[in-house]
Amino acid sequence: MAWAAVAAGLAGCATGGEGTFGSGGKGGAARGGDTIRVSPDDGARGVPPDGRLEVRVPSGRLESVRVRRVEDAEPSDVPGAVTPDGLRWRPKPGTRLALAAKYAVDAVALDGHGRRSARHTTFTTLVPGRRFIGYFAPEDRATVGTGMIVSFRFNRPVRNRAAVERAIRVTSDPPVEVAGHWFGADRLDLRPERYWRTGTRVTVDLRLRDVEAAPGVYGVQRRTVRFTVGRSQVSRVDAAAHTMEVRRDGRLLARLPVTAGASKTTTYNGKMVVTELFEVTRMNGATVGFTDARGKGEYDIKDVPHAMRLTDSGTFLHGNYWAEPSVFGSANVSHGCVGLRDVKGGSAASPAGWFFDRTLVGDVVEVVNSRDRTVAPDNGLGGWNMGWKRWKAGSALR
């Protein structure tokens, strides 16, 4: 299937209107700014299990709130409810958060005029004593794309990398060699030489309990995580031709018109992996340094539809309703992201909605012919941009 380059509705990242992405996709996480307020703050660490947890809006009403324990063998929602006036969400009385856990907050609100805004934040709870844990992806029992990389981020610097890496065993059926690569002292990624075969069943055995990662710092985790590799979907964005070819199991599924990064804010080249999916999110240029003379964001879009994260630094592939229809398939006008046509509120019938509904975490998006460098292998799950020999050289077990 294919869409014409010019159609009703809007899509893509437009100059002055993209969100939370920097030059070449070098931005940061989407934020809700002053519309939706979340406690604890985004990125907070060491939150006590009985600490304050609240989502609130100064006016309008909260449409939906989900607080979920993530990057854990058993992801689970925090029970809670929105107050009758619609202004606050609070957990169920007596609720205590888990120790040494990461939580994600996703909230959508409507103002008095029915305009939607969204916010996504994360925080981690207190790790007792001199202990360390690894927050990891993907989640247990997930079905992922063939480009998924098993990624661990540790809450403390790891000095004895060999001991920690040895305590994390990744096996698969059918079997394939899997190697680890350290990015600094607190991140370990593991992957095979090539993309996983469709249908592969992967098991991650964590035997970190009592492993000494640094002098006097011991692990607490002992668990098994399993996930399945679904169909293969690799999408190739040609920034010069302004098109994206979507291939499913090697067969061309669609050719979609896109807009990529403008000449001064180009999109990264290289292989990127979808790590998060948002039906709607907020994007603000101020979070990544795109500000005007008053320090305000060059853009602040509260309801960006069908957003798919490609890098930690903020590259997204997302829907857009504010760009001129003529740019899709003909011009690059974004602050570094890849944009697809969409409508306000998001539509499953739009190119962005169609692609979003057919995307899994772990799917690969490769950008070519952009006037930018190749994305760094530690920016998101960019490890596929590193050759196998170099990848294996980054293991502590070589």
KOLLUM-223470 format. One record per residue (C-alpha): x, y, z; residue number from 1; residue in three letters. Coordinates in Angstrom, 3 decimals. Example, Ala and Ser with C-alpha at 12.3 -4.5 7.8 and 13.67 -1.06 7.14 Angstrom:
KOLLUM-223470
<r u="12.300" v="-4.500" w="7.800" n="1" res="ala"/>
<r u="13.670" v="-1.060" w="7.140" n="2" res="ser"/>
END
This chain:
KOLLUM-223470
<r u="0.000" v="0.000" w="0.000" n="1" res="met"/>
<r u="1.116" v="3.600" w="-0.462" n="2" res="ala"/>
<r u="-0.178" v="7.035" w="0.284" n="3" res="trp"/>
<r u="0.132" v="10.078" w="-1.916" n="4" res="ala"/>
<r u="2.649" v="12.626" w="-0.712" n="5" res="ala"/>
<r u="-0.053" v="15.270" w="-0.368" n="6" res="val"/>
<r u="-3.298" v="14.382" w="1.374" n="7" res="ala"/>
<r u="-5.805" v="15.812" w="3.778" n="8" res="ala"/>
<r u="-4.407" v="16.160" w="7.286" n="9" res="gly"/>
<r u="-0.852" v="16.814" w="8.423" n="10" res="leu"/>
<r u="2.132" v="14.788" w="9.526" n="11" res="ala"/>
<r u="5.820" v="14.826" w="10.297" n="12" res="gly"/>
<r u="8.056" v="17.032" w="12.405" n="13" res="cys"/>
<r u="7.736" v="20.645" w="11.356" n="14" res="ala"/>
<r u="10.096" v="23.497" w="12.110" n="15" res="thr"/>
<r u="8.818" v="25.478" w="15.030" n="16" res="gly"/>
<r u="6.407" v="22.737" w="15.874" n="17" res="gly"/>
<r u="8.100" v="19.438" w="16.569" n="18" res="glu"/>
<r u="8.511" v="18.302" w="20.120" n="19" res="gly"/>
<r u="11.129" v="17.253" w="22.594" n="20" res="thr"/>
<r u="13.683" v="16.478" w="19.941" n="21" res="phe"/>
<r u="16.936" v="18.237" w="19.293" n="22" res="gly"/>
<r u="19.074" v="18.723" w="16.198" n="23" res="ser"/>
<r u="19.494" v="15.434" w="14.427" n="24" res="gly"/>
<r u="17.199" v="13.794" w="16.944" n="25" res="gly"/>
<r u="19.427" v="14.902" w="19.804" n="26" res="lys"/>
<r u="16.650" v="15.918" w="22.152" n="27" res="gly"/>
<r u="15.302" v="14.536" w="25.391" n="28" res="gly"/>
<r u="12.201" v="12.936" w="26.822" n="29" res="ala"/>
<r u="8.705" v="14.265" w="26.289" n="30" res="ala"/>
<r u="7.401" v="16.290" w="29.185" n="31" res="arg"/>
<r u="4.064" v="17.667" w="30.281" n="32" res="gly"/>
<r u="5.366" v="21.037" w="31.463" n="33" res="gly"/>
<r u="2.969" v="23.043" w="33.615" n="34" res="asp"/>
<r u="-0.225" v="21.349" w="32.396" n="35" res="thr"/>
<r u="0.083" v="17.988" w="34.140" n="36" res="ile"/>
<r u="2.045" v="17.929" w="37.381" n="37" res="arg"/>
<r u="3.517" v="14.703" w="38.695" n="38" res="val"/>
<r u="5.038" v="13.913" w="42.076" n="39" res="ser"/>
<r u="7.738" v="12.547" w="42.338" n="40" res="pro"/>
<r u="9.572" v="14.646" w="39.755" n="41" res="asp"/>
<r u="10.581" v="13.126" w="36.455" n="42" res="asp"/>
<r u="13.830" v="11.202" w="36.846" n="43" res="gly"/>
<r u="13.696" v="11.215" w="40.647" n="44" res="ala"/>
<r u="15.769" v="8.520" w="42.377" n="45" res="arg"/>
<r u="15.665" v="7.024" w="45.837" n="46" res="gly"/>
<r u="11.920" v="7.662" w="46.255" n="47" res="val"/>
<r u="10.708" v="6.076" w="49.530" n="48" res="pro"/>
<r u="8.066" v="3.360" w="49.078" n="49" res="pro"/>
<r u="5.552" v="5.372" w="51.091" n="50" res="asp"/>
<r u="6.516" v="8.724" w="49.557" n="51" res="gly"/>
<r u="4.099" v="11.137" w="47.950" n="52" res="arg"/>
<r u="2.667" v="9.891" w="44.634" n="53" res="leu"/>
<r u="0.214" v="12.175" w="42.867" n="54" res="glu"/>
<r u="-0.808" v="13.383" w="39.411" n="55" res="val"/>
<r u="-2.729" v="16.647" w="39.221" n="56" res="arg"/>
<r u="-3.907" v="19.414" w="36.907" n="57" res="val"/>
<r u="-4.724" v="23.007" w="37.907" n="58" res="pro"/>
<r u="-7.913" v="22.994" w="35.806" n="59" res="ser"/>
<r u="-9.805" v="20.864" w="33.315" n="60" res="gly"/>
<r u="-9.748" v="17.159" w="34.144" n="61" res="arg"/>
<r u="-7.536" v="14.102" w="34.008" n="62" res="leu"/>
<r u="-8.759" v="11.812" w="31.272" n="63" res="glu"/>
<r u="-6.514" v="8.856" w="32.106" n="64" res="ser"/>
<r u="-3.626" v="8.027" w="34.452" n="65" res="val"/>
<r u="-1.517" v="4.909" w="34.526" n="66" res="arg"/>
<r u="1.315" v="4.342" w="37.005" n="67" res="val"/>
<r u="3.169" v="1.143" w="36.244" n="68" res="arg"/>
<r u="6.178" v="-0.707" w="37.558" n="69" res="arg"/>
<r u="8.372" v="-1.256" w="34.499" n="70" res="val"/>
<r u="11.649" v="-2.917" w="33.496" n="71" res="glu"/>
<r u="10.840" v="-5.774" w="35.841" n="72" res="asp"/>
<r u="10.103" v="-9.459" w="35.422" n="73" res="ala"/>
<r u="6.511" v="-8.820" w="36.526" n="74" res="glu"/>
<r u="5.349" v="-5.335" w="35.412" n="75" res="pro"/>
<r u="2.312" v="-4.238" w="37.393" n="76" res="ser"/>
<r u="-0.012" v="-1.238" w="37.708" n="77" res="asp"/>
<r u="-0.268" v="0.825" w="40.868" n="78" res="val"/>
<r u="-3.930" v="0.861" w="41.953" n="79" res="pro"/>
<r u="-5.436" v="4.308" w="42.202" n="80" res="gly"/>
<r u="-8.235" v="6.585" w="41.058" n="81" res="ala"/>
<r u="-8.973" v="10.101" w="39.857" n="82" res="val"/>
<r u="-10.804" v="12.270" w="42.378" n="83" res="thr"/>
<r u="-14.452" v="13.179" w="41.593" n="84" res="pro"/>
<r u="-13.473" v="16.698" w="40.530" n="85" res="asp"/>
<r u="-11.078" v="15.243" w="37.945" n="86" res="gly"/>
<r u="-8.122" v="17.277" w="39.166" n="87" res="leu"/>
<r u="-6.063" v="14.623" w="40.969" n="88" res="arg"/>
<r u="-5.057" v="10.999" w="40.744" n="89" res="trp"/>
<r u="-3.909" v="9.304" w="43.924" n="90" res="arg"/>
<r u="-2.936" v="5.713" w="44.727" n="91" res="pro"/>
<r u="-5.271" v="3.490" w="46.680" n="92" res="lys"/>
<r u="-4.910" v="4.141" w="50.441" n="93" res="pro"/>
<r u="-2.268" v="1.929" w="51.993" n="94" res="gly"/>
<r u="-0.410" v="1.391" w="48.725" n="95" res="thr"/>
<r u="3.356" v="1.030" w="49.084" n="96" res="arg"/>
<r u="5.723" v="1.064" w="46.159" n="97" res="leu"/>
<r u="8.301" v="-1.687" w="45.746" n="98" res="ala"/>
<r u="11.875" v="-1.079" w="46.755" n="99" res="leu"/>
<r u="14.551" v="-0.937" w="44.037" n="100" res="ala"/>
<r u="11.941" v="-0.524" w="41.292" n="101" res="ala"/>
<r u="11.370" v="1.764" w="38.330" n="102" res="lys"/>
<r u="7.946" v="3.291" w="37.704" n="103" res="tyr"/>
<r u="6.463" v="5.035" w="34.664" n="104" res="ala"/>
<r u="3.646" v="7.588" w="34.858" n="105" res="val"/>
<r u="1.494" v="8.218" w="31.781" n="106" res="asp"/>
<r u="-1.254" v="10.819" w="32.063" n="107" res="ala"/>
<r u="-3.621" v="12.470" w="29.597" n="108" res="val"/>
<r u="-5.679" v="15.546" w="30.488" n="109" res="ala"/>
<r u="-8.378" v="17.668" w="28.860" n="110" res="leu"/>
<r u="-8.676" v="21.400" w="29.421" n="111" res="asp"/>
<r u="-11.936" v="23.350" w="29.531" n="112" res="gly"/>
<r u="-12.008" v="23.568" w="25.735" n="113" res="his"/>
<r u="-11.555" v="19.846" w="25.194" n="114" res="gly"/>
<r u="-7.909" v="20.165" w="24.166" n="115" res="arg"/>
<r u="-5.801" v="17.163" w="25.073" n="116" res="arg"/>
<r u="-2.305" v="17.175" w="26.603" n="117" res="ser"/>
<r u="-0.123" v="14.333" w="27.812" n="118" res="ala"/>
<r u="2.843" v="13.655" w="30.069" n="119" res="arg"/>
<r u="5.203" v="10.723" w="30.539" n="120" res="his"/>
<r u="7.608" v="10.575" w="33.496" n="121" res="thr"/>
<r u="9.642" v="7.956" w="35.298" n="122" res="thr"/>
<r u="11.160" v="7.597" w="38.761" n="123" res="phe"/>
<r u="12.977" v="4.924" w="40.736" n="124" res="thr"/>
<r u="12.507" v="3.919" w="44.340" n="125" res="thr"/>
<r u="15.000" v="3.485" w="47.127" n="126" res="leu"/>
<r u="17.579" v="0.708" w="46.879" n="127" res="val"/>
<r u="18.332" v="-0.417" w="50.436" n="128" res="pro"/>
<r u="21.886" v="-0.361" w="51.794" n="129" res="gly"/>
<r u="24.850" v="-0.921" w="49.535" n="130" res="arg"/>
<r u="22.975" v="-2.964" w="47.010" n="131" res="arg"/>
<r u="22.757" v="-2.751" w="43.242" n="132" res="phe"/>
<r u="20.094" v="-3.737" w="40.757" n="133" res="ile"/>
<r u="19.735" v="-3.726" w="36.990" n="134" res="gly"/>
<r u="16.758" v="-2.093" w="35.302" n="135" res="tyr"/>
<r u="16.234" v="-3.945" w="32.047" n="136" res="phe"/>
<r u="14.348" v="-4.184" w="28.792" n="137" res="ala"/>
<r u="12.401" v="-5.853" w="27.305" n="138" res="pro"/>
<r u="9.707" v="-6.810" w="29.772" n="139" res="glu"/>
<r u="8.875" v="-10.372" w="30.724" n="140" res="asp"/>
<r u="6.552" v="-12.184" w="28.299" n="141" res="arg"/>
<r u="6.806" v="-9.390" w="25.737" n="142" res="ala"/>
<r u="6.586" v="-9.953" w="21.993" n="143" res="thr"/>
<r u="9.206" v="-7.782" w="20.333" n="144" res="val"/>
<r u="10.646" v="-6.959" w="16.930" n="145" res="gly"/>
<r u="13.711" v="-8.678" w="15.522" n="146" res="thr"/>
<r u="15.977" v="-5.727" w="16.402" n="147" res="gly"/>
<r u="15.453" v="-5.957" w="20.155" n="148" res="met"/>
<r u="18.621" v="-5.647" w="22.248" n="149" res="ile"/>
<r u="18.603" v="-6.824" w="25.867" n="150" res="val"/>
<r u="19.701" v="-3.765" w="27.827" n="151" res="ser"/>
<r u="20.630" v="-3.391" w="31.510" n="152" res="phe"/>
<r u="21.145" v="-0.094" w="33.333" n="153" res="arg"/>
<r u="22.557" v="-0.442" w="36.837" n="154" res="phe"/>
<r u="21.808" v="1.923" w="39.682" n="155" res="asn"/>
<r u="25.459" v="1.915" w="40.817" n="156" res="arg"/>
<r u="28.749" v="1.910" w="38.872" n="157" res="pro"/>
<r u="29.991" v="-1.621" w="38.207" n="158" res="val"/>
<r u="33.711" v="-2.167" w="38.764" n="159" res="arg"/>
<r u="33.706" v="-5.954" w="38.554" n="160" res="asn"/>
<r u="32.117" v="-6.110" w="35.126" n="161" res="arg"/>
<r u="33.136" v="-9.704" w="34.422" n="162" res="ala"/>
<r u="31.340" v="-10.995" w="37.523" n="163" res="ala"/>
<r u="28.176" v="-9.085" w="36.686" n="164" res="val"/>
<r u="28.184" v="-10.059" w="33.015" n="165" res="glu"/>
<r u="28.812" v="-13.697" w="33.940" n="166" res="arg"/>
<r u="25.726" v="-13.609" w="36.189" n="167" res="ala"/>
<r u="23.474" v="-12.554" w="33.272" n="168" res="ile"/>
<r u="22.888" v="-15.393" w="30.816" n="169" res="arg"/>
<r u="20.928" v="-14.880" w="27.586" n="170" res="val"/>
<r u="19.940" v="-18.018" w="25.664" n="171" res="thr"/>
<r u="17.595" v="-18.592" w="22.760" n="172" res="ser"/>
<r u="15.611" v="-21.243" w="20.914" n="173" res="asp"/>
<r u="16.768" v="-21.703" w="18.194" n="174" res="pro"/>
<r u="20.216" v="-21.170" w="19.720" n="175" res="pro"/>
<r u="22.445" v="-18.316" w="18.600" n="176" res="val"/>
<r u="25.570" v="-16.713" w="20.052" n="177" res="glu"/>
<r u="24.773" v="-13.680" w="22.199" n="178" res="val"/>
<r u="27.502" v="-11.292" w="23.379" n="179" res="ala"/>
<r u="27.535" v="-8.397" w="25.798" n="180" res="gly"/>
<r u="28.980" v="-4.903" w="25.356" n="181" res="his"/>
<r u="29.567" v="-2.403" w="28.163" n="182" res="trp"/>
<r u="28.802" v="1.278" w="27.680" n="183" res="phe"/>
<r u="30.523" v="2.846" w="30.651" n="184" res="gly"/>
<r u="30.235" v="1.481" w="34.183" n="185" res="ala"/>
<r u="26.456" v="1.314" w="34.450" n="186" res="asp"/>
<r u="25.110" v="-0.132" w="31.182" n="187" res="arg"/>
<r u="25.383" v="-3.576" w="29.613" n="188" res="leu"/>
<r u="23.681" v="-4.453" w="26.295" n="189" res="asp"/>
<r u="23.484" v="-7.971" w="24.853" n="190" res="leu"/>
<r u="22.633" v="-9.029" w="21.312" n="191" res="arg"/>
<r u="23.366" v="-11.626" w="18.598" n="192" res="pro"/>
<r u="25.508" v="-10.874" w="15.550" n="193" res="glu"/>
<r u="22.456" v="-10.255" w="13.355" n="194" res="arg"/>
<r u="18.805" v="-9.487" w="14.012" n="195" res="tyr"/>
<r u="16.946" v="-12.266" w="15.816" n="196" res="trp"/>
<r u="15.122" v="-14.810" w="13.671" n="197" res="arg"/>
<r u="11.353" v="-14.516" w="13.757" n="198" res="thr"/>
<r u="9.767" v="-16.827" w="16.290" n="199" res="gly"/>
<r u="12.871" v="-17.026" w="18.481" n="200" res="thr"/>
<r u="12.194" v="-17.553" w="22.177" n="201" res="arg"/>
<r u="14.713" v="-15.763" w="24.375" n="202" res="val"/>
<r u="15.436" v="-16.433" w="28.050" n="203" res="thr"/>
<r u="17.334" v="-14.029" w="30.298" n="204" res="val"/>
<r u="18.561" v="-15.584" w="33.549" n="205" res="asp"/>
<r u="19.598" v="-13.042" w="36.208" n="206" res="leu"/>
<r u="21.742" v="-14.457" w="38.959" n="207" res="arg"/>
<r u="22.891" v="-11.154" w="40.455" n="208" res="leu"/>
<r u="22.018" v="-11.870" w="44.077" n="209" res="arg"/>
<r u="25.139" v="-11.585" w="46.225" n="210" res="asp"/>
<r u="27.360" v="-10.813" w="43.206" n="211" res="val"/>
<r u="29.865" v="-8.132" w="44.221" n="212" res="glu"/>
<r u="29.748" v="-5.406" w="41.566" n="213" res="ala"/>
<r u="32.088" v="-3.052" w="43.460" n="214" res="ala"/>
<r u="33.776" v="-3.267" w="46.850" n="215" res="pro"/>
<r u="31.005" v="-3.853" w="49.388" n="216" res="gly"/>
<r u="28.191" v="-3.497" w="46.792" n="217" res="val"/>
<r u="26.157" v="-6.675" w="46.208" n="218" res="tyr"/>
<r u="23.289" v="-7.619" w="43.908" n="219" res="gly"/>
<r u="19.742" v="-8.444" w="45.016" n="220" res="val"/>
<r u="18.106" v="-9.907" w="41.888" n="221" res="gln"/>
<r u="17.527" v="-13.538" w="41.033" n="222" res="arg"/>
<r u="14.885" v="-14.136" w="38.385" n="223" res="arg"/>
<r u="14.160" v="-15.348" w="34.878" n="224" res="thr"/>
<r u="12.710" v="-13.226" w="32.082" n="225" res="val"/>
<r u="11.380" v="-14.596" w="28.793" n="226" res="arg"/>
<r u="10.313" v="-12.856" w="25.608" n="227" res="phe"/>
<r u="9.394" v="-13.860" w="22.071" n="228" res="thr"/>
<r u="10.602" v="-12.372" w="18.797" n="229" res="val"/>
<r u="7.651" v="-11.671" w="16.527" n="230" res="gly"/>
<r u="7.579" v="-10.936" w="12.820" n="231" res="arg"/>
<r u="10.401" v="-9.027" w="11.179" n="232" res="ser"/>
<r u="9.665" v="-5.393" w="10.348" n="233" res="gln"/>
<r u="12.436" v="-3.128" w="9.111" n="234" res="val"/>
<r u="11.580" v="0.352" w="7.837" n="235" res="ser"/>
<r u="14.057" v="2.299" w="5.709" n="236" res="arg"/>
<r u="13.807" v="6.082" w="5.736" n="237" res="val"/>
<r u="15.490" v="7.831" w="2.795" n="238" res="asp"/>
<r u="15.931" v="11.399" w="4.032" n="239" res="ala"/>
<r u="16.867" v="12.650" w="0.568" n="240" res="ala"/>
<r u="13.908" v="11.005" w="-1.185" n="241" res="ala"/>
<r u="11.506" v="11.837" w="1.703" n="242" res="his"/>
<r u="10.103" v="8.304" w="1.783" n="243" res="thr"/>
<r u="9.935" v="5.367" w="4.178" n="244" res="met"/>
<r u="9.710" v="1.811" w="2.903" n="245" res="glu"/>
<r u="8.163" v="-0.606" w="5.388" n="246" res="val"/>
<r u="9.184" v="-4.230" w="4.873" n="247" res="arg"/>
<r u="7.506" v="-7.096" w="6.724" n="248" res="arg"/>
<r u="9.422" v="-10.375" w="6.592" n="249" res="asp"/>
<r u="11.351" v="-8.979" w="3.637" n="250" res="gly"/>
<r u="8.235" v="-8.044" w="1.635" n="251" res="arg"/>
<r u="7.446" v="-4.411" w="0.822" n="252" res="leu"/>
<r u="4.377" v="-3.560" w="2.875" n="253" res="leu"/>
<r u="4.131" v="0.184" w="2.246" n="254" res="ala"/>
<r u="5.968" v="3.193" w="0.888" n="255" res="arg"/>
<r u="5.061" v="6.267" w="2.947" n="256" res="leu"/>
<r u="5.875" v="9.943" w="2.367" n="257" res="pro"/>
<r u="7.811" v="11.491" w="5.250" n="258" res="val"/>
<r u="9.574" v="14.635" w="6.346" n="259" res="thr"/>
<r u="12.909" v="14.385" w="8.149" n="260" res="ala"/>
<r u="15.307" v="16.850" w="9.784" n="261" res="gly"/>
<r u="15.807" v="20.248" w="8.160" n="262" res="ala"/>
<r u="19.228" v="21.353" w="6.913" n="263" res="ser"/>
<r u="20.293" v="22.831" w="10.275" n="264" res="lys"/>
<r u="18.646" v="20.139" w="12.414" n="265" res="thr"/>
<r u="19.296" v="16.955" w="10.492" n="266" res="thr"/>
<r u="18.215" v="13.425" w="11.397" n="267" res="thr"/>
<r u="20.753" v="10.824" w="12.461" n="268" res="tyr"/>
<r u="21.710" v="8.195" w="9.914" n="269" res="asn"/>
<r u="21.845" v="4.560" w="10.934" n="270" res="gly"/>
<r u="19.833" v="1.773" w="12.500" n="271" res="lys"/>
<r u="17.545" v="2.734" w="15.372" n="272" res="met"/>
<r u="15.162" v="0.551" w="17.380" n="273" res="val"/>
<r u="11.690" v="1.451" w="18.633" n="274" res="val"/>
<r u="11.854" v="1.465" w="22.439" n="275" res="thr"/>
<r u="8.594" v="3.192" w="23.441" n="276" res="glu"/>
<r u="5.153" v="3.759" w="21.925" n="277" res="leu"/>
<r u="2.840" v="6.626" w="22.916" n="278" res="phe"/>
<r u="-0.684" v="7.141" w="21.592" n="279" res="glu"/>
<r u="-0.221" v="10.804" w="22.490" n="280" res="val"/>
<r u="2.580" v="12.757" w="24.143" n="281" res="thr"/>
<r u="3.764" v="16.312" w="24.686" n="282" res="arg"/>
<r u="6.863" v="17.750" w="22.995" n="283" res="met"/>
<r u="8.575" v="20.939" w="24.083" n="284" res="asn"/>
<r u="11.646" v="22.432" w="22.401" n="285" res="gly"/>
<r u="12.837" v="24.048" w="25.632" n="286" res="ala"/>
<r u="13.739" v="20.612" w="27.031" n="287" res="thr"/>
<r u="16.418" v="20.201" w="24.357" n="288" res="val"/>
<r u="17.709" v="23.724" w="23.899" n="289" res="gly"/>
<r u="15.434" v="24.973" w="21.116" n="290" res="phe"/>
<r u="14.423" v="28.270" w="22.719" n="291" res="thr"/>
<r u="13.591" v="31.781" w="21.597" n="292" res="asp"/>
<r u="15.003" v="35.053" w="22.943" n="293" res="ala"/>
<r u="12.745" v="34.790" w="26.011" n="294" res="arg"/>
<r u="13.904" v="31.268" w="26.805" n="295" res="gly"/>
<r u="10.606" v="29.743" w="25.696" n="296" res="lys"/>
<r u="10.525" v="26.624" w="23.555" n="297" res="gly"/>
<r u="10.459" v="27.187" w="19.802" n="298" res="glu"/>
<r u="7.646" v="24.651" w="19.821" n="299" res="tyr"/>
<r u="5.401" v="23.205" w="22.493" n="300" res="asp"/>
<r u="2.865" v="20.712" w="21.207" n="301" res="ile"/>
<r u="0.738" v="19.141" w="23.906" n="302" res="lys"/>
<r u="-0.913" v="16.364" w="21.913" n="303" res="asp"/>
<r u="1.542" v="14.816" w="19.438" n="304" res="val"/>
<r u="-0.126" v="11.611" w="18.194" n="305" res="pro"/>
<r u="1.383" v="8.195" w="17.477" n="306" res="his"/>
<r u="4.884" v="8.819" w="18.856" n="307" res="ala"/>
<r u="7.507" v="6.053" w="18.601" n="308" res="met"/>
<r u="10.818" v="6.655" w="20.377" n="309" res="arg"/>
<r u="13.985" v="5.771" w="18.447" n="310" res="leu"/>
<r u="16.788" v="7.193" w="20.644" n="311" res="thr"/>
<r u="17.347" v="8.176" w="24.253" n="312" res="asp"/>
<r u="18.298" v="11.656" w="23.104" n="313" res="ser"/>
<r u="14.867" v="12.241" w="21.648" n="314" res="gly"/>
<r u="14.602" v="11.062" w="18.062" n="315" res="thr"/>
<r u="11.024" v="9.971" w="17.416" n="316" res="phe"/>
<r u="9.036" v="8.791" w="14.458" n="317" res="leu"/>
<r u="5.646" v="10.370" w="15.019" n="318" res="his"/>
<r u="2.425" v="11.653" w="13.587" n="319" res="gly"/>
<r u="1.877" v="15.344" w="12.959" n="320" res="asn"/>
<r u="-1.172" v="17.454" w="12.187" n="321" res="tyr"/>
<r u="0.461" v="20.907" w="11.987" n="322" res="trp"/>
<r u="2.834" v="20.735" w="9.001" n="323" res="ala"/>
<r u="1.764" v="21.796" w="5.533" n="324" res="glu"/>
<r u="0.512" v="18.755" w="3.571" n="325" res="pro"/>
<r u="2.891" v="19.586" w="0.733" n="326" res="ser"/>
<r u="6.030" v="18.776" w="2.773" n="327" res="val"/>
<r u="5.407" v="15.042" w="2.990" n="328" res="phe"/>
<r u="7.390" v="13.323" w="0.328" n="329" res="gly"/>
<r u="8.954" v="16.570" w="-0.831" n="330" res="ser"/>
<r u="10.818" v="18.445" w="1.954" n="331" res="ala"/>
<r u="12.600" v="18.014" w="5.288" n="332" res="asn"/>
<r u="11.391" v="20.520" w="7.866" n="333" res="val"/>
<r u="11.710" v="18.894" w="11.298" n="334" res="ser"/>
<r u="14.054" v="19.414" w="14.224" n="335" res="his"/>
<r u="15.549" v="15.962" w="13.646" n="336" res="gly"/>
<r u="12.697" v="13.476" w="13.768" n="337" res="cys"/>
<r u="10.896" v="11.529" w="11.087" n="338" res="val"/>
<r u="7.317" v="12.685" w="10.583" n="339" res="gly"/>
<r u="4.270" v="10.965" w="9.125" n="340" res="leu"/>
<r u="0.979" v="12.585" w="8.183" n="341" res="arg"/>
<r u="-1.705" v="12.490" w="10.882" n="342" res="asp"/>
<r u="-4.707" v="14.485" w="12.116" n="343" res="val"/>
<r u="-5.349" v="16.231" w="15.404" n="344" res="lys"/>
<r u="-6.274" v="13.591" w="17.945" n="345" res="gly"/>
<r u="-4.663" v="10.890" w="15.819" n="346" res="gly"/>
<r u="-6.370" v="8.669" w="13.288" n="347" res="ser"/>
<r u="-5.852" v="4.964" w="12.633" n="348" res="ala"/>
<r u="-6.570" v="5.723" w="8.955" n="349" res="ala"/>
<r u="-3.641" v="8.162" w="8.650" n="350" res="ser"/>
<r u="-0.158" v="7.025" w="7.597" n="351" res="pro"/>
<r u="1.082" v="7.604" w="11.169" n="352" res="ala"/>
<r u="-1.810" v="5.673" w="12.699" n="353" res="gly"/>
<r u="-1.436" v="2.846" w="10.208" n="354" res="trp"/>
<r u="2.284" v="2.505" w="10.986" n="355" res="phe"/>
<r u="1.805" v="2.867" w="14.752" n="356" res="phe"/>
<r u="-0.758" v="0.052" w="14.827" n="357" res="asp"/>
<r u="1.700" v="-2.240" w="13.048" n="358" res="arg"/>
<r u="4.770" v="-1.435" w="15.154" n="359" res="thr"/>
<r u="6.335" v="-3.395" w="18.004" n="360" res="leu"/>
<r u="8.979" v="-2.369" w="20.496" n="361" res="val"/>
<r u="12.118" v="-3.834" w="18.943" n="362" res="gly"/>
<r u="11.270" v="-2.964" w="15.335" n="363" res="asp"/>
<r u="14.099" v="-1.399" w="13.336" n="364" res="val"/>
<r u="13.991" v="1.979" w="11.594" n="365" res="val"/>
<r u="17.045" v="2.737" w="9.454" n="366" res="glu"/>
<r u="17.739" v="6.250" w="8.156" n="367" res="val"/>
<r u="19.916" v="6.747" w="5.073" n="368" res="val"/>
<r u="21.018" v="9.736" w="2.972" n="369" res="asn"/>
<r u="20.778" v="12.267" w="5.782" n="370" res="ser"/>
<r u="23.478" v="14.915" w="6.158" n="371" res="arg"/>
<r u="24.292" v="13.864" w="9.697" n="372" res="asp"/>
<r u="26.524" v="11.335" w="11.413" n="373" res="arg"/>
<r u="25.513" v="7.797" w="12.298" n="374" res="thr"/>
<r u="23.647" v="7.504" w="15.575" n="375" res="val"/>
<r u="25.859" v="6.449" w="18.500" n="376" res="ala"/>
<r u="25.520" v="2.766" w="19.488" n="377" res="pro"/>
<r u="24.602" v="3.718" w="23.067" n="378" res="asp"/>
<r u="21.929" v="6.233" w="22.028" n="379" res="asn"/>
<r u="18.830" v="4.157" w="22.553" n="380" res="gly"/>
<r u="19.350" v="0.636" w="21.221" n="381" res="leu"/>
<r u="21.755" v="1.751" w="18.503" n="382" res="gly"/>
<r u="24.119" v="-1.195" w="18.940" n="383" res="gly"/>
<r u="23.329" v="-2.567" w="15.471" n="384" res="trp"/>
<r u="25.510" v="0.224" w="14.078" n="385" res="asn"/>
<r u="28.573" v="-1.456" w="15.586" n="386" res="met"/>
<r u="30.327" v="-4.341" w="13.853" n="387" res="gly"/>
<r u="30.325" v="-7.759" w="15.535" n="388" res="trp"/>
<r u="34.066" v="-7.837" w="16.206" n="389" res="lys"/>
<r u="34.003" v="-4.440" w="17.890" n="390" res="arg"/>
<r u="30.851" v="-5.360" w="19.764" n="391" res="trp"/>
<r u="32.384" v="-8.483" w="21.250" n="392" res="lys"/>
<r u="35.514" v="-6.523" w="22.188" n="393" res="ala"/>
<r u="33.322" v="-4.531" w="24.579" n="394" res="gly"/>
<r u="32.514" v="-7.615" w="26.646" n="395" res="ser"/>
<r u="34.221" v="-8.133" w="29.998" n="396" res="ala"/>
<r u="34.366" v="-11.873" w="29.253" n="397" res="leu"/>
<r u="36.480" v="-11.722" w="26.080" n="398" res="arg"/>
END
